[in-house]
């Protein structure tokens, strides 16, 4: 699995393994990873927002939506982009392979099939896509739903810091998977590109402890045991802090 950050990689390793001087060796490995150093973005000072973004009170009530483009074509459909959606309440993330050339209708259908069918219809969408595209996107969803409900559209040339950092993290991981045409082979010798690895990347991200909540996005439900952090398969009860009581 690609290095999300040193702190998060350390947390993942500490939950499953130990060896002498492991923290020092892990830090050296991450800081000398050539592919990670080349793919990591440079962070600069961000512009302020034009308006305040009110924090949601329920899951999938308010979402951030952004695209990662310029990826190496992956999968049988030759996907070259990825639509990344962040739920502002739970900090859960969904990554949907798509094409850079997709129209507003294409995006509406993707959103309908992959998000609305499982998460419901959000009230507010925050996006840095041009207002015309966003308006057409919502209009298409209205038609699919057969409703005239007045959803809100928040347009920001640059989204708020928290959601943007989450999206940038996923973008960095995807670009590392695409870097220099590197592919991965499984035990049967088949090669896999970023499209094939995307579900595992999404699972890994959604099961790490989030820095702002101290919980992963599954908190408040029965414990989720992922293949990358299997210890005991016994179910454990979860605490239900206020911020996670609304999770489905």
Secondary structure as UniProt FT lines:
FT   HELIX           6..14
FT   TURN            15..16
FT   TURN            20..21
FT   HELIX           22..31
FT   HELIX           34..39
FT   TURN            59..60
FT   STRAND          62..68
FT   TURN            75..78
FT   STRAND          81..87
FT   TURN            88..90
FT   STRAND          93..98
FT   TURN            100..101
FT   HELIX           104..111
FT   HELIX           112..116
FT   HELIX           117..119
FT   STRAND          124..127
FT   HELIX           131..145
FT   STRAND          152..155
FT   HELIX           161..178
FT   HELIX           179..181
FT   STRAND          184..185
FT   TURN            187..188
FT   STRAND          191..192
FT   HELIX           194..206
FT   TURN            211..213
FT   TURN            217..220
FT   HELIX           227..229
FT   HELIX           242..244
FT   TURN            245..246
//
